[in-house]
Every structure is written in structure tokens, then in C-alpha cells.
Amino acid sequence: MKREEIIEKVNEFLVEEIEIAPELIKDDALLKDDLKIDSLDFVDIVVIVQKVFGFKIKPEDMGTVKTLGQFYDYIEEKVK
Amino acid sequence: MRRAVITGMGIYSCIGVTLYEVGNSLFEGKSGIGIDPVRKEYGYRSPLTGIVPKPILKPFLDRRLRSCLAEECEYAFMATKDAFQDAGIDTDYLENNEVGIFYGNDSSAKAVIDANNTIVEMKDTMMLGSGAIFQSMNSTVTMNLSTIFKLRGINMTVSAACASGSHSVGLGMMFIRQGLQDMVVCGGAQETNYLSMGSFDGLSAFSTRVDNPTAASRPFDASRDGLVPSGGAATIILEEYDHAVKRGARIYGEVVGYGFSSNGGQISQPSDVGCEIAMTRAMADAGVSVRDIDYVNAHATSTPQGDAFEAMALDRLFASAGTPISSTKSMTGHECWMAGASEIVYSMIMMQNSFIAPNINFEHPDEHSQNLNIITKARKQQLNTILSNSFGFGGTNSAIVIKKL
């Protein structure tokens, strides 16, 4: 899967399912402070990523993932 | 003594989703019963059910709030939103005043079954998502409504089978009388999905009159063959009288009496004595006599046993006075955990508009109902004092008396 396709799919579920305002979707947006993704949202994102990308996010892997750009990187690495 | 009055109501039911729609249905004797074909495939004896529309929540609630709502909470949200609006209570009021909640609910079967199915399929509890736990608990309605409306008073679900909604109103009244709260959200919610009623159907308690669904629920009629499950939600805003007057609220009526009892018998066995004790206590609490009651909204669900035992109690108390009686379950089906609250809303709509809703499908009395004044056609009549009955499995009984002010 190409990075552009990953970005498109992630942005789509963040807007459609997590209901994040489209104007907040930027590479350097902080997941917690800018996108307001809390621990409960994260549980839902784990479920969506499993359905969309076919792997399960390990909570311990997310320690270094702070921005949306880093989240794209993480998914890209996992789906390789 | 501090007095508890009704200043707001909201209803989401199979006979309408606004007070106006429901009022028309009650006056016209319109049934909300239909057939759910999925129930037959699933193994039910009876596919009959109240047909309740799915609420559209997105205009009112964000994803986080919606994701925690089980079906019965969706109904309860719609009813409560409308009840607050009806009472003239806005977000400013809720942010600056302490409001409590006692709400009747006694299952969240679909949420539990769906979660179980996901775990069985995925072998991973994280695949349930964040909302499953908040949908699955019995207190799902009160935990969600108190979060959505930012309630900061008493916060508790009342689980008392088919008397849950009625007890919630009784308890709300007591908290107001005691000076513990000035405003309490009371009500009852009932899920209507096919997963929620299979075990009840398994007792052969449901009518199988599928050839004519709107004639299936026939409380007190000699040919009744069981109840029709139904649901939705009803919300009643209870408020301390002086508090209501001070803020210029419209007052529908005063909850003047709450009576309760427990049969102490077999788990599904109704009791005429238990019913009579609850009604007698409610009237004593209200300081009224049998002849002061202008209308009884009966619990009668259309089961052979249940209606017979309630009829025996009603006969002893109300037959000689000729008190008008009807069971609105003839139109709505049995709204179970919601019924005690919705039937108070139905009765208040009647009081407000001076009519008695009919007990449709009552064609031939049996030996127990033959002396009762059961109303079969809508009747224009002023109602000053009403009594509403609710009884449930385990022998829990509740009766509420309400007076017009």
C-alpha cells in the first residue's frame, strides 16, 4: 500500500468515524492536544485500524507516536 | 410539606414520538403494534412487537456521546431532550443548578449479546471498542443521560422489572419531599430489538394473534392470549412546587401519592393482594379515597393471569364506585421497564386534554373484569385525580396518584 493511500484512508476514518474537523488534519497536528484524541477514542481507532489495515495496534508501540505524520509512518511501517 | 409537581414530559413510543402525536393516538385509539419478521427467523413464538422508529441522533450528539448509547438510551435521550425543552430547562440552568435522575431500566441485552458475539468471533476484547461497557451495564441510561445533560444530583437506575418506571417517579417524589433535590429527571426506557425479548417469549407469555396485530393486545378481554412486547422511553421532569412556581414553570399536575408492595410469592405469580396494597397505600399517601379517583390507568398487559389478578383488586376497590379504567397497553403493547413512566405521561396527556383513552380490543369481559367500568371508546371527561398501576416479575408493585393543580 502506498503512503498516499494510507494517508487517505487514515484521514477518511478520522473525519468520518472519529468526527475530527477536516481543517485540523495536518501532518504536524498533535494527536492528543490538537486532534483531542483521548484514551477512549484510541480504543476505537484500534478497532478501525484492524478493520481497514488488517493489523492490531499495540498500545506500547504508540509511545513515540505524537503527531499525525508519525501515525502515518507507524501504519506505513506495519503494512509493509 | 414540600410537594413534587410535573413540569416537563417527553415521550418516544410506538404510538408517537411527541406529546402531540401520542395525544392524537390515545384519543383515536390507534395501535402501534406490528410484526417483526426477524423474530420468527430467530426462533420466537410470536413476531408481534411495538414498532418504534430509530432515533436520529447525529444533529444532537457528537460521536463520543453517541458511541456509549445502547438502543434504550437513544430512546431515553430523545424523550429527555424533549422533556427538558417542555419544562423550559436549558443548558444554562443545568450548569448552574443541581438536578438528579432516577430512571427505570432493567436490561441492555443487545449491547451485551453484540459484545459477546464480537469476542467469540475476534477472540480479542479490544475489538469491542470504547462504547461497549457503557452500553452494557444496567445503569446505561442514567450514566449516559447524566453525562449528556451534565446532571450533578442523585444519579441512579431503578431496576424493578415492569414497575421500574413507576418506582422511579415514586422515588423522585420522595427525594423532593425530603428536601434532598429540587428537580429530578424520572422515567423509564425499554429496548425493542429482537435480541432483548427472546427469553420472555420463551415463557409463552406473548400473544400469537399474528393475523391481526392491532387486535393482539386486548387487556381484560376474555379472549386475550398474551402480551405484546414494546418499548421506547418516557421522561418526566419532577420539581418542587415552590421552585416551579418561582421560575414560572407550567405545572401539569402534582404527584401526591406513591404506594408499593412486594408479593413475597413465586417469581412470576401476580397477586391481587399485592396490587391492592400498592393502590391503597398510594391513595392513603395522597390523602384521597376511592371516589376521588377519576381514572385508573391499569397495568393490565393482556396476559390471562396478570389481568385477572389486577381485575380482582380493581373490582374490590373501584367496581362499586364505577371508576373509569383503561389499559393503554391495548394500543402500545407492554412497554415493560418504560411502562410505569410512559403510562403516567399518557395519563397526564389525558388530564391536560380532558379525555380518557380507550382500552381498545375489549369486547367481552371475563368473570373478573365484568364489574369494572372499562372504557372502550375515547371519552371526553375532566380528570382531577388519576391513579396509575405498574407491577413486575418478582412481585414488585407500584401505584402513583397524581392530582391536577
Interface residues (C-beta under 8 A of the other chain):
Chain A: E17 I18 E19 L40 D41 V43 D44 V46 V47 Q50 K56
Chain B: D62 R63 R64 S67 D124 M126 M127 L128 G129 S130 G131
